[in-house]
Structures are given as C-alpha cells and as structure tokens.
Amino acid sequence: MRAFKAGVNGSDEPTLTDQANSTFLFGFGSGSPVVTSNGTDPDSAIVWVVDSPDSNGDGKNAWLGAFDATPQPKAGGGTKMHEIWSGTIGTAVKFTTAATANGMVYVGTRDGDIYGFGITSGAALKSGGTATFADTPVHSALHEGSHFICMDHERRAALDRDAGGDDPEEAAVCYLQVLLAGELPDVGGARLMRDMDAWGYSFRLGSTQAWYQSDAEDARGWLQRAGIIDASGALTGRSCC
C-alpha cells in the first residue's frame, strides 16, 4: 500500500509524490482502502484495508488492518505506512472493501459472515427487519457471471459462494465481462471499463482500458483455448469445458 502527496509543480501541473509505503505487499484479491476520520483533525485519520495474503487469490487467512493515514518515521530514515491494529476475518471476498458508518467498520466474507469492528456502548445490535439493498452493479454481475462461464462442469456443479480459479482465469474473467458488456444495450465495454476503474480494479498499466487494449494477450488466449471466444476475439456463445 502506498501513500501519495498531491501537489502542483512550477508549471501549475498536478503532481503525485510517493510519501510512504507499507512494509509488506498485499496479496492478490486484497481490497481497496477506505479512510475514516473525525472530519477536522488529520491525526484522527485511519486507513482500513482487507488483506488476502494467499497468492492464489482464494481469500483464506484474510485480515482487516488499520494504518495511520499520516506517514510515520521508520528505522533508518524515511517514512512508512504504520499498522496500528489488525483482526482476522476468515475467508475474504475478492477485492472486498470495508464499509464504515457511525463509528463502526464492517466487512463481509465468503464464509457468509459480516464482521463489525468499533467501540460501542449500550445494547447489542438488533435486526431491524428485512434489509433493502441497492441494485447490484452491472460490472459485478458480469464478473460473477463470467466466472460461471469460465469454470468447468465439476466446479460449476459444486458452486456455492466462492468461484475459485487461478490468476490466469481471473484475467480471462475480467476480459470476458468487458466483451459481455458490449452485448448489453446502453452499457458497452467502454462504460464497463470506467466502472471497473471506479470500483477499484487494479492493473499494472494503470487502467482497465489500457490493460484490455495492450496487455491482455494471456486473457484472450485463455478464452480461445476454452472455446469461449474464437480466433477473431468474438464470443462463441459457449461456456468452458
């Protein structure tokens, strides 16, 4: 995790300067950070992030970490992202982001649990009846649907919550969801890629569109070998295996 300082150079152009980094790398499938504060004091700001440490993206052994938002001194000079608290959460959902409200931090897991962290007083939380949720984002529905298309018959038959799959399959899923978006009226691949960026999908070229256009050969090859797209890159209408 990296902290940047926004500024302006001598030509009045915006700049970002790397100020501090975490002392370890977050695993594939870890979520985007969120920041809480009292709204007036920078020293009250805390960065919350879910780490999925296993390299295969299965979400196991995940934990929620809290870091000082203000970089702290480190031994030998310089600054670092300083961890101030952590708590285990079981098996994390891929790319999950913590939710915050009223002094609490909430995290849902693949185990079907929702954890709440915070300092509380008074009676324990009680159910307020049937919850009403907003519509599922299109990119999220397409991502999970693409997982279903890309998995083999055995995994599909046993599917409960966790789609599983390795890194190459995950890349193929991301590519396929963009293709499928192009088949939906009033959606399209360009809009979906912007939504993926806004939601926190992370690619080494900096954006979903840059990855899709210039760095997705492995994903296309995976889909072709699975028979999901043809040699021209068009959808075949078939699922994997």
Secondary structure as GFF3:
##gff-version 3
##sequence-region A 1 241
A	DSSP	beta_strand	2	8	.	.	.	ID=ss1
A	DSSP	beta_strand	14	21	.	.	.	ID=ss2
A	DSSP	beta_strand	34	36	.	.	.	ID=ss3
A	DSSP	three_ten_helix	42	44	.	.	.	ID=ss4
A	DSSP	beta_strand	46	51	.	.	.	ID=ss5
A	DSSP	beta_strand	62	68	.	.	.	ID=ss6
A	DSSP	beta_strand	72	73	.	.	.	ID=ss7
A	DSSP	beta_strand	79	80	.	.	.	ID=ss8
A	DSSP	beta_strand	83	90	.	.	.	ID=ss9
A	DSSP	beta_strand	99	101	.	.	.	ID=ss10
A	DSSP	beta_strand	104	108	.	.	.	ID=ss11
A	DSSP	beta_strand	114	118	.	.	.	ID=ss12
A	DSSP	alpha_helix	138	150	.	.	.	ID=ss13
A	DSSP	alpha_helix	153	158	.	.	.	ID=ss14
A	DSSP	alpha_helix	167	181	.	.	.	ID=ss15
A	DSSP	alpha_helix	188	199	.	.	.	ID=ss16
A	DSSP	alpha_helix	208	214	.	.	.	ID=ss17
A	DSSP	alpha_helix	217	225	.	.	.	ID=ss18
###
